[in-house]
Amino acid sequence: MKTDNIIQLDFSEEMKTSYRNYAMSVIIDRALPDVRDGLKPVQRRILYSMTELGLDPKKPHRKSARIVGDTMGKYHPHGDSSIYDALVHMSEEFSMQIPLVDGHGNFGSLDGDPPAAMRYTEARLSEGAMALLDHLDQNLVEFMPNFDNSEKEPKVLPAMLPNLLINGTTGIAVGMATNMPPHNPSEVINAVIAYMDKPEITVSELMNYVPGPDFPTGGTVVNGNDLLNIYETGEGKIKIRSAIEIEPSDGGRKNIVITQIPFPSAGNKMKLVENLVSLMKDKVFDEIYDVRDESSADVRIVVEVKKDRDIENLLNGLYKKSPMEDTYGVNMLAIKDNQPVLFNLKTLIEEFVLFQEQLYTRQYEHLLDRAVKRQEIVNGLIRAVDLIDLIIEILRGSTSIAQAKTCLVQGKTEGIHFKSKTSEKTASSLDFTERQAEAILAMQLSKLIGLELLKLHEENSELAKQIEEYGDILGNKKSLYRVIKNNLKNYKKQFNRERLTKITHAETANYVEEVRIEDIYVLIDKFGYTKCVDTATYSRTTEENLREYVHIIRMKNNDKLCLFTSEGNMHQIKASAIPRCRIRDKGTLVHNLCKLDKETILTYLSFEELFESQLLFVSKHGYIKLVSGIEFETNRSVIASTKLEEGDALVCIAPLSAAQILENTTKIILLTRDGFSLGFELSEVPELKKNGRGVKGILLEKTDVVVCAAAVSPITETFEYDGKFYSAKKVKNRKRGIKGQKANLNL
């Protein structure tokens, strides 16, 4: 067996290497934007492909499928859906301050409607895109081979607009993500110019020009105090609220009208509306009368408020429990020199200005080179006009164009027939450049007209001025900055728009819940399924249907349900947490409403009843005590209700009213496993704290335990337990109970 082609690799090292390569590919080539043009690779390739198709803003729209096909086939072989999604995103006015694509057809909506298929929509470049693509033919940026070396694509677009700050971006890579908020174009350009005037400017000073994000959907940033830290560190959280207006409505009611939504809801407005509707239907906010979406071209969501309700308090609740207030996580991560870097406001502007210096330097080097070459040609043409007779003689006496060109450039006259020796001698002194000779040979006779000659002299003077100007720009940084700033000011006029997002320093919304106190009934069946119904539903329910519930507790809707277990714990469940159901609904297991593990529930009662009662505790080891219900007042969901010995457990927890205790109208009976029963007056039971163990109520044999205890009427002679009747006589000496006898009664 040949082993020459077998390469042995360490599996863990190979996995590390492969995953590292994959991660870097996603970070650099897919998910994160370049800090210079603010575009992710797929966006850059789409725009470049549209440029190649000639889809500038003055040309007709072209089918999106054609654009996607060209982009995927030439530059981005990663699937048509990702390309079309990026194309759609660049056309969304609610996502970008300056859309880069002019879409025609159904490109989705603010509501969250999906765009039509790419075969139905059309697109072309927008005016904003041209600010990133202009002068692409002037060798301003480097090109690289595409994925199969069949085409060339730009490494970065010659963006002369700070696109990354203006439009923002979002991208999720491997182990990192970027979330750049959009900003107002005029404010960003002003900040860039301020930096160019004063490079040592601070982030705080830059915020005089860029006070905060300006989202296309508007809204209000309520934590303006945090923006300085966010812009200095490049990360943080921005809280955005909907813009609202209060309008009068019918019947003395008032409307909360949402006119702008938070940016995280852009492209998903219906989810916000549905959330508000569910809050109304679920009675989370009883103050809401109705919710309507009356939006057309502008956002208008109407929340109708019931009469005489506190609108400010309701607004605080909506900000707290609905997407009317949302959080935008800022993470200013971008690619620089093939590395992901976290930027702040100043460093982003600094990188843009450095990029502009490179672009404008290359642009004016290109313009200077073109002007010098043109001046060379113009000078040659002017000189040629003065020697036009000689040049015509050379042309007529030459046997080929190459022979004539050699004579013009090098003065070689061999083989050329001249009319006179003087002409030949003059021709031998010619020294036109290659470029001048080609222009002379291509010159039309119309150039000999006096007016055309005057134009050549005027062009020569203009070219001299341009060369001097270009040289000054390239040799003087102030002159270069002046050109950059003038261009930025033109873009500012072109893309100027009013700020939509307000910056405030509001406090956290505090909502005081308006609860309408009403009676409810908590119904618990033998399996522990729990639900609550209102009084009207309970009154309509037949006795036959109510028999399936082993526990029925009447309580207030702002009360708590208290559960006492044999393990000595008390659990509390807020009434609001108990599902309100129809009578035929099953409900929820009580174990899902509180932290019950495998505990056995002995007693259910409302906290209101508990607070006004005393609880009788009896354990299987015979300990007994009374505890005031006040002892159990707590905000904790679970507490210890009593102290138990190891191996002990509660067998009875019974609420007793104040009347039963004061009037001494109750007798306590205990029953043991061996069949002994004991009865005594309630007044003999001491009242103790909940953390006390209690006193011995009955003396037990080592193998005997209490299995049942009850509070009954003093005249009770027998009581039932497990289908049998036992004696409930009072005994003076409680060292031993009376052996219970089964009563001869019809059950």
TIPA-809715 format. One record per residue: x, y, z of N, C-alpha, C in turn. Coordinates in steps of 0.2 Angstrom, whole numbers, plus 5000, padded with zeros to 4 digits. Each point is the difference from the previous one (the first is absolute). Example, Ala and Ser with C-alpha at 12.3 -4.5 7.8 and 13.67 -1.06 7.14 Angstrom:
BEGIN
506649725039499650065000500450065000
499850054996500450065001499650055003
END
This chain:
BEGIN
500449945000499650065000500450065000
499950054995500450065000499850055005
500550035004499850055005500350074998
500250014994500350064998499550065001
499449984998499550065000499650015006
500149965005499750005006500350065005
499650055002500250055004499749995007
500449995005499849995007499950075003
499450015003499950075003499749985007
500150055005499750005006499350034999
499549955003499350024998499850075004
500250015006499850065004500350064996
500749994998500350064997499650024993
499949944996499650024994499350035001
499749985005499350035002500150085002
500550015004500250075002500150044993
500549974996500250044994499450014995
499649954999499450014996499550055002
499949995007499550055003500250075000
500750015001500250065000500050034993
500149964995500050034993499350024998
499549955003499350014998499850075004
500250015006499850065004500250064996
500750004998500250064997499750014994
499849954996499750014994499350035001
499649985005499450035001500150085003
500550015004500150075003500250044994
500549984996500350054995499550004994
499849954997499749994994499350004999
499650005006499349995000499650055004
500250005007499650035005500150075002
500650025000500250075003500250054994
499850075001500150054995500750025000
500350034995500650035000500050075002
500450025004500050075004500050054995
500349994994500150064995499350014996
499749954997499450024996499449985004
500049965006499549995004499549944997
500349964995499649954997500349935002
499549955000500249935000500149984993
500449944999500249984994499449994995
499549975003499449994995499750074998
500050055004499750064998500550034995
500650005001500550034995499949974993
500049935000499949974994499450014996
499550015004499350024997500150064996
500250055004500150074997500550004994
500549965000500550004995499749974994
499649945001499749974995499550044996
499650045004499550054997500450054996
500650025002500450054996500149974994
500349945000500249974994499449994995
499449995003499450004996499750064997
500350065002499950064998499350035004
499949985006499350025003500150065004
500250054997500150065004499350045001
499950055004499450025002499650034994
500350024994499650024995499849954995
500249945001499949944995499449975003
499649964995499449965002500249955006
499549985003500149945005500149944997
500349955003500249944997499749945005
499849954997499849945005500549985005
499750005006500449985006500449934999
499649964996500349934999500650004996
500050054995500650014996500650035004
499950045005500550035004500349955004
499549965003500249945005500449954996
499849984994500349954996500750034998
500150064998500750024999500450005006
499850035005500450005006500249935003
499549954999500249945003500549964995
499950014993500449974995500750025000
500150075001500650034999500450015007
499650025005500450025006499849975007
499449975001499849985006499649945000
500449944999499749934999499749975007
499650045003499749985007499349995000
499650004995499349995000499750064998
499449994996499650064998499650035005
499849975005499650035006500450055004
500649985001500450055004500150064996
500150004994500150064996499450044999
499449964999499450044999499850045007
500149965005499950035007500450075001
500649994998500550065001499750064995
499849984994499850054995499350035003
499649965002499450035003500150055006
500549985004500250045006500350074998
500450004995500350064998499450054996
499449974999499550044997499550035005
500149985007499550015005500150075003
499550054999500150065003499950005007
499749955003499950005007500649965004
500549984996500649975003500650044999
500050044994500650044999499850074999
500550045002499950084999500050024993
500549974996500150014993500049934997
499449984997500049934997500450004994
500449954999500549994994499749974994
499449975001499649974994499350034999
499950024994499350034998499649944998
499549975004499649954998499450024997
499849954996499350014996499649945001
499450005003499649955002500049985007
499849955002499849985007500749985003
500350055004500649985003499949995008
499449985002499850005007499850065003
499850005006499750065003500250015008
499950055003500150025007499649955004
499549974998499549965003500449935001
500449984996500349945000499849954994
499650034996499849964994500749984996
500049944998500649984996500150034993
500650014997500050024993499849954995
499850024994499849954995500649974998
499949944996500649964998500450054995
500649984999500550044996499850004993
499649954997499850014993499450054999
499750035006499550044999500250085001
500650015003500250065002500650034996
500150065000500550034996500450055004
500650024998500450045004500550044996
500350055002500650044997500350035006
500650034999500450045005499650065002
500150025006499750065002500650065000
499850065001500450065000500549995006
499849975005500549985006500549954998
499849954996500549954998500650044995
499850054997500550034995500550035004
499950025006500550045005500549945002
499849944999500549955002500449974994
499750014994500249974994500350054995
499950065001500350054995500850005000
500250014994500850004998500349935001
499549955000500349935000500549984995
499950044994500449994994500750045000
500150035006500650045000500649975004
499949945001500649965004500050025007
499550025003500050025007500149955005
499749944998500149945005500349944996
500249955004500349954997499549944999
500149964995499649954998500349935001
499649955001500349945001499649944996
500349944999499649954996499449985004
499549984996499449975004500249935002
499549965002500149945003500349954995
499950014993500249954995500550034995
500350065002500550044996499850014993
499350004999499750024994499950074999
499950045005499850075000500450045006
500050064999500350045006499450045003
500150015007499650045004500350045005
499750065002500450055004500049975007
500650015003500149985007499550045005
500050074998499550045004499850054994
499450035002499750054995500350075002
500150054995500350065001499550055003
499849985007499450045003500250075002
499750054998500250065002499550035004
499649965003499550015005500149965006
499950025006500149965006499449955001
500049954996499449954999499949965007
500649985003499949965006499750035006
500150075001499750045005499350024998
499950014994499350034997499549945000
500249954997499549954999500049945005
500650005004500049955005500049934997
500149955004500049934997499949955006
499849944998499949945005500349944997
500449965004500349944997500249965006
499949934999500249955005500549964997
500649995003500549964998500149945005
500649975000500249955005500350035006
499650005005500350025007500050085000
499750044995500050075001499450024995
499850065001499550034996500150085000
499750034995500050074999499350035000
499850055003499450045001500150075000
500050034994500250074999499450044999
499850055004499450034999500050064995
499550014996500050054995500050075003
500350054996500050075002499850054995
499950065002499850054995500550024996
499950004993500650014995500350075002
499650055000500350075001500450015007
499849965005500350015006500749965000
500049944996500649965000500550044995
499850034995500450044996500350065003
499650035005500350065004500549985004
499949945003500549975005500649984996
500049974994500649994996500450064999
499650064998500450064998500350035007
499649995005500350035007500649965002
500149934998500649965002500550034995
499950014994500550024995500350075002
499550045003500350075002500449995007
499849955004500349995006500149935002
500649974997500149935001500049975008
500250055004500049985007499350015004
499550014996499350005003499949945004
499650015005499849945005499349984997
499849945003499449974999499450045002
500150035006499550055003499950064996
500550024997500050064995499649984994
500249944997499749984994499249995001
499849985006499350005002499650064999
500450065000499650064998499750004993
500349964996499849994993499649944999
500249955004499649934999499749995007
499450035002499849995007499849925002
499949974994499749935001499849974994
499849935000499749974994499450044997
499949994994499450034997499749944996
499549975003499749944997499550024994
500049964995499550024995499349995002
499849975005499449995003499850055005
500550045002499950065005500049975007
499550015004500049985007500450055004
500149985007500350045005500549965004
500750024999500549975005499950035007
499949965005499850025006500650005005
500549964998500650005005500650044996
499950074999500550044997500650015004
499949995006500650005005500549954998
499849944997500549954999500350004993
499850054996500350004993500750025000
500350045005500750025000500449945001
499849965005500449945001500049954995
499449994996499949964995500550024994
500050074998500450024995500750005002
500250005006500749995002500349935000
499549965002500249935000499949964994
499550024996499849964994499449955002
499849995006499549965001499650025006
499449975000499550025006499349994997
499550025004499349994999499650074999
499650014995499650054999499349995001
499650035004499349995001499650054996
499649974996499650044995499249995002
499750065000499350005001499650024994
499449984999499650024995499850085001
499950034994499850075001499250005000
499750035005499350005001499750075000
499350004999499650065001499449985003
499750055004499449985004499450044996
499549974998499550034997499349985003
499550055000499449985003499649954996
499549975003499649954996499350005002
499649964998499350005001499949985007
499450025003499849985007500450025005
500450054999500450035006500749965000
500149954996500649975000500650034997
500649985000500650034997500449944997
500350024994500449954996500750025001
500449945001500750014999500249984993
500350054996500149984993500850004999
500249944998500749994998500150024993
500550055000500150024993500749984998
500449985004500749974998500149945005
500449954997500149945003500749995002
500249965005500749995001500449964994
500650024999500449974994500049935000
500149965006500049935000499349974997
499550045000499349974997500050024993
500550034997499950024992500049934996
499550004996499949944996499649955004
499750025005499649955004499550045005
499750054997499550045003499449965003
499849954996499449965002500149975006
500649985002500249965006499850055006
500250064999499950055005499250015001
499750004995499250015000499749945004
500249944997499849945003500149995008
500650025002500250005007499550055004
499950064997499550045004499349975000
499849974995499349975000500049945005
500549965000500049955005500150025007
500350065002500050035006499350025002
499650024995499350025002499649945001
500049954996499649945000500149965007
500750005001500249965006499950045007
499750074999499850045006500750025004
500550004996500650025004500050075002
499750044995499850075001499350014999
499650005006499350015000499850074997
500550055000499850064998499950014992
500249954996500050004993499349984998
499750054996499349994997500049964993
500550024996500149974993500750024998
500249964995500650014996499950004993
500250054996499950004993500650024996
500149974994500650024996499750044994
500150075001499750044994500650034996
500549964999500650034997499850004992
500350044997500050004992500750014998
500250064997500750024999500450015006
499650035005500350025006499849955006
500449995005499849965006499450035004
499549965001499550035005499649945003
500349985006499749955004499650035006
499349995000499650035005499949955006
500150025006499949965006499450055004
499449974999499550045003499949985008
500050055004500149995007499350015003
499849965005499350015003500050075004
499450025001499850065003500350015007
500350065002500250015007500649965002
500449984995500649955002500650055000
500549985004500750035000500449984994
500050054995500449984993500750005002
500350045004500750005001500249945003
499649975005500249945003499949944995
499550004996499949954995500650004995
500350064998500550014995500649975003
500250015007500549975003500049925000
499449985001499949924999500149984993
499850034995500149984993500750004999
500450055002500750014999500349945003
499849985006500349945003499849934998
499449994997499849944999499949994992
500150044996499950004993500650024996
500049994993500550024996500050084999
499550045003500050075000500750035002
500349965004500750025002500449944999
500650014997500449944998500750025001
500549955000500750015001500449994993
500450044998500549994995500749995002
500349945000500649995002500650034995
500450045002500550034995500649965001
500349994994500749965000500350024994
500550055000500350044995500649964997
499949944998500549954998500050004992
500650014997500150004993500749974998
500149994994500649974997500550054998
500650005003500550044998500749964999
500250014994500649964998499949925001
499449984998499949935001499949975007
499950055005499949985007499450045003
499649965004499450035003500350055006
499850065000500250055004499350045003
500050015007499550045003500250075000
499650044996500150075000499650045004
500150075001499650055003499850054995
499650055002499850054995500650044997
500550015004500650044997500449964996
500149945002500549954995499649984994
499350005000499749994994500150054995
499950075003500150054995500750014998
500549985004500750014999500149954994
499849945000500149954995499750024993
499450045001499750024994500450064996
500350045005500450064997500649974997
500349955003500649974997499949974994
499449974999499849974994499950054994
499750055002499950064996500650034997
500550005005500750034998500349954994
499949945001500349954995499650014994
499350005000499650004994500250074996
499950055003500150074997500750014997
500549975004500750004998500149964993
499749945000500049964994499650034994
499450035002499650044995500450054997
500350055004500450054997500649984997
500349955002500649974996499849984993
499449975000499749984993499850064996
499750055003499850064997500750044997
500550005005500650044998500349964994
500149935000500349974995499650014993
499350005001499650014994500150074997
500150055004500150074998500650014997
500549975003500750004997500149974993
499749945000500049974993499650044995
499450035002499650044995500450064998
500350035005500450064999500649994995
500349945001500549984995499749994993
499449984999499749994994499850074997
499850045004499750074998500750044998
500550005003500650034998500349974994
499949944999500249974994499650024994
499450015001499550024995500150074998
500150045005500250074999500650014995
500549965002500750014997499949974993
499549954999499949974994499750054995
499550045002499750044996500550054997
500550025004500550054997500449964995
500149945000500449964996499649964995
499450024999499549964996500249984993
500350054997500349994993500549945000
500550015004500549955001499749935001
499550005005499749935002499749974994
499650044996499749984994500549974995
500550044999500649974996500249945002
500149995007500349945002499549944999
499350015001499549954999500049984992
500050054996500049994993500649964997
500650025004500649964997500149945004
499649985005500149935003499749954997
500349945001499649944997499649965005
500050025006499649975006499950055005
499549985004499950045006500650005005
500249945001500649985004500650044999
500150014993500650044998499950075001
499450034999499850075002500150015007
499749955004500050015008500850005002
500449964997500750005002500350074999
499950024994500250074998499850055005
499450005002499750055005500350005007
500249935002500249995007500850015000
500349964995500850005000500350044995
499750034995500350044995500349964995
499849944999500349964995499750014993
500450024995499750024994500249954994
500349955002500249954995499449974996
500050004994499449974996499450044999
500150075003499450044999500250054994
499550014996500150054994499850075002
500550055000499950075002500050044994
499750065000500050044994500750045000
500350015006500650045000500449985006
500750014999500449985005499950045007
499750064999499850045006499549965004
499549984997499549965003500349945003
500449964997500349945003500450025006
500450055000500450025005499650025006
499450044999499550025005499749935004
499849964995499749935003500549965004
500650014998500549965004500150025008
499850065001500050035007499449995004
499549974997499349995003500149955006
499750015006500149965006499350005004
499549994996499349995003500049935005
499650005005500049945004499549954996
500049945003499649944997499350025000
499850035006499350025001499850064995
500450054999499950054996500049984993
500549964998500049974993499349974998
499849955005499349974998499550055000
500050055004499450054999500150044994
500650024998500150034993499749964994
500249945000499849964995499349985000
499650015006499349995000499650074999
500450055000499750075000499650014993
499450035001499650024994500250064997
499950014994500150074997499650065003
499549985003499550055003500450045005
500549975003500450035006500450064997
500150004994500450064997499650065000
499350005001499650065000500350045006
500050074999500250045005499750005007
499349994999499649995007500249945003
500149944997500349945003500750015003
500450044997500650015003500050045006
499550055000499950045006499849965006
499649954998499749955006500649965002
500549984996500549965003500450055004
500150064999500450045004499650015007
499450015000499650015006500049935004
500049954997500049935003500750005004
500550024996500749995003500050045006
499750065000500050055006499749975006
499449974998499649965005500349945003
500349974996500449945002500650025005
500350054998500650035005499750025007
499450035000499750015006499849945004
499749954997499849945003500649965003
500650004996500649975002500250035006
500050075000500350035006499549995006
499350004999499649995005500049925003
500149964996500149935002500649995004
500550034997500749995004499950035007
499750065001499950035006499649955005
499549974997499549965004500549945002
500449974996500449945002500550025004
500350065000500550025004499950035007
499350025001499850045005499449975004
500149975006499449975003499450045001
500250075002499450045001499650014993
500350004995499750014993499649934999
500349955002499649934999499450005004
500150025006499450005005499550054998
500250054996499550054998499549974995
500349964995499749974995499549945003
500349975005499649945003499450045003
500150055004499450035004499550034995
500250034994499650034995499549954997
500349944999499649944998499549985005
500249995006499649985005499450055001
500250065000499450055000499550004995
500249984994499649994994499549945002
500349945002499649955002499550015006
500250055004499650025006499450044997
500150044995499450034997499649954996
500349954997499649954996499649955005
500349985006499749955004499750035007
499950075000499850035006499349985002
499949995006499349985003500050025007
499450015002499950025007500149935005
500250025006500149945005499349985002
500049935000499349975002500049985007
500649985003500149975006500150055005
499650015006500250045005500449975005
500450045003500549985006499750035006
499949965005499750025007500449965005
499950035006500349965006499449995005
499649954998499449985004500249955005
499650005005500149955005499649944999
500249945003499749944999499350005001
499649974996499250005000499849965006
499750035005499749975006499249994999
499849944999499349994999499749975007
499450045002499649985006499449964997
500049945001499549964997499350025003
499550014996499350025002499749935000
499849975006499749945001499350015002
499549974996499350015003499949945004
499850015006500049955005499349964999
500049944999499449964999500149935003
499549975002500049935002500149954995
500449955001500149944995500049945004
499949944997500049945003500549964997
500449975004500649954998499749935001
500049974994499849935000500649954999
500049955004500649955000499749935000
500149964995499749934999500549955004
499849945000500449955004500749994997
500150024994500749994997500450065001
499850055003500450065001499950054994
499649994995499950054995499650065003
500350064999499850065004499850064994
499450035002499850064996499650045004
499850064997499650055004499550024995
499450025003499450024996499750065004
499750054996499750055003499349985003
499750055004499449985004499449984995
500050044995499449984995500149934997
500649984998500149944998499849945005
500350025006499949955005499249995002
499650065000499349995001499649974995
500350004994499649964994500249935000
500549985004500249935000499649955004
499849944998499549965003500449965006
499649985005500349975006500449934997
499749974995500349944998500750014997
500150064996500650014998500550025005
499850035005500450025006500249945004
499749955000500249945004500749974998
500250014994500749984998500550035003
499950065003500550045003500049995008
500649975002500149985007500150065005
500350064997500150065003499750064997
499650045003499750064997500150065005
500550044998500250065004499750064998
499650045003499850074998500550055003
500250044996500550055002500050064995
500450055001500050064996500649994995
499950044994500549994995500650035001
500150045006500650035002500349965006
499749955002500249965006500649954997
500249955005500449954999499749935002
500249954997499749935002500649975004
499949985006500549975004499949925000
500549974999500049935000500549975006
499749965005500449975005500149934999
500649985001500249934998500249965006
499949935000500249965005500750005002
500550034996500750015001500150065004
499550045002500150065004500250064996
499850014994500150064996499350034998
500150074999499450034997500250034994
499749994995500150034993499450054999
500250064996499650054998499950014993
499450004997499950024993499650064999
500250054997499650064998499449984996
499450035002499449984996500150024993
500450054998500150024993500349954997
500449955003500449954997499649944998
499449995003499649954999499650014994
500049954995499750024993499250005001
499850064997499350015000499749964994
499549955001499849964995499350005000
499749974994499349985000499949945004
499449985002499949955005500249934997
499950004993500249934997500749994998
500450065002500849994999500349965005
500549974999500349965005500450035005
500450064998500450045005500749975000
500450025005500749995000500149965007
500549954999500249965006500350055006
499749995006500250055005500850005001
500349944998500749995001500450054995
499750024995500350054995499950075002
499650015005499950075002500450025006
500349955003500550025006500549945000
500550015005500649955000499849945004
499549974999499849945003500449944997
500449965004500349954997499649935000
500149965006499649945001499650015006
499950065003499750015006499249994999
499749985006499349995000499650065003
499550024997499750065002499449985004
500050035006499549985005499450055000
500250074999499550055001500150054994
499450034998500050064995499650055004
500250065000499650065002500350064998
499650054999500250074998500450035006
500450054998500450035005499550055004
499550024997499550045004499749965006
499849944998499749955005500649985005
500649994998500549985004500250065005
500050064998500250065004499550015006
499449984999499450015005499949935004
500449954999499949945004500649985004
499949955004500649965003500049934997
500649984999500149934997500249955005
499649945000500149955004500549954997
500649995003500549954997500049945004
500049944997500149945003500549954996
500549985003500549954997499849935001
500349964997499949935001500349975006
500550045003500349985006499650025006
499550034999499550035005500150075002
500450044997500150075002499450044997
499850055005499450044998500250075002
499750054996500050075002499650044996
499950065002499650054996500550064998
499950024994500450064998499650054997
500150065001499650064998500250014992
499550014996500150014993500450064998
500150055005500450054999500749984999
500249955003500749975000500249994993
499649984995500149984993500050064995
500050065002500050054996500850014997
500049994993500750014997499950014993
500550024997500050014993500449944996
500349965004500349944997499549954997
500249974995499649954997499949935004
500549995004500049945005500450015006
499749985006500350015006499849935004
500449995006499949955004499450025005
499549955000499450025004500049985007
500549955002500149975006500649975001
500249985006500649965002499849935000
500449954997499849935000500749965002
499949955005500549965001500249964994
500649975000500249954995499549944999
499749994995499549944999499350025001
499950065003499350035001499750034994
499450005000499650044995499350025002
499750054997499450025002499449964997
499549995005499449964997499450045000
500050065003499550055000500250075001
499750044995500150085001499350024999
499750035005499350024999499950075003
499750044996499850075002499550015005
500150035005499450015005499950085000
499450015001499850075000500050035007
500050075001500150035006499449985005
499449994997499449985003500149935003
500249964997500149935002500550005006
500550045000500550005006499750045006
499750064999499750045005499449965004
499649974996499449975003500149935002
500649984999500249935002499449954998
499950004993499549964997500349944996
500649995001500349954996500449955004
500049934998500349955003500549974995
500649995003500549974996500049925001
500149964994500049935001500649984996
500349955003500649974996499949924999
500349974995499949934999500749974998
500149955003500749964999499949954995
500649974997500049954996499749935003
500150005006499849935004499350015002
499650054998499350015002499850035006
500550045003499850035006499850074998
499550035003499850074999500050045007
500050064999500150055006499650064998
499650035005499750064999500150055006
500150064999500150055005499850074997
499950045005499850074998500550044997
499850044995500550054997500450045004
499750025006500350055004500649975003
500149935000500649975003500650004995
499950024994500550014995500450065001
500650015001500450065000500150034994
500050075000500250044994500750015000
500449984995500750014999500250044994
500650014999500350034994500049944994
500150034994500049954995500649955000
500650035003500649965000500149965006
499449995004500049965006499849934998
500249955004499849934998499349985002
499850035006499349985003500149965006
499449985003500049965006499749934998
500249955005499749944999499349995001
499649984995499350005000499749935002
500549954999499849935002500649965001
500049955005500649965001499949944995
500549994996500049944996500549955001
499849944998500449945000500650014995
500549975000500650014996499849994993
499649954999499849994993499450034997
499750045005499350034998500150084998
499650024995500150074998499250035000
500050075000499350034998499950004993
499449984998499949994993499450054998
499750035005499450054999499950045006
499850064998499850055005499550054997
499550025005499550044997499750055006
499750054998499750055005499349994998
499649985006499349984999499650035005
499349995000499650035005500149965007
499950045006500149975006499549945001
499550004997499549945001500149944996
500550004995500249954996500249945004
499749944999500149945003500549954996
499950014993500449954996500250054994
500549974996500250044994500349944995
499950024994500249954995500750014997
500449954999500650004997500149944996
500250004993500149954996499449955000
499450025000499449965000499849975006
500350025006499849975006499950055005
499649995005499850055005500449985007
500250065003500449995006499750045006
500249985006499750045006500450075000
499650055002500350075001499950025007
500049965005499850025007500650045003
499850045004500550045004500449955005
500650015001500449955005500450055004
500049995007500350045004500849995000
500149935000500749985000500249984993
500550044997500149994993500749964999
500149965005500649964999499849954995
499449985000499849954995499350024997
499949994994499350014997499549955001
499450014998499549955001500049964993
500049935001499949964994499450014996
500150024994499450024996499649944998
499350005000499649954998499650024994
499949964995499650014994499350015002
499750064998499350015002499549974996
499549985003499449964996499650054997
500250044995499650054997500049994992
499550024997499949994993500450064997
500549984996500450054996499650034994
END
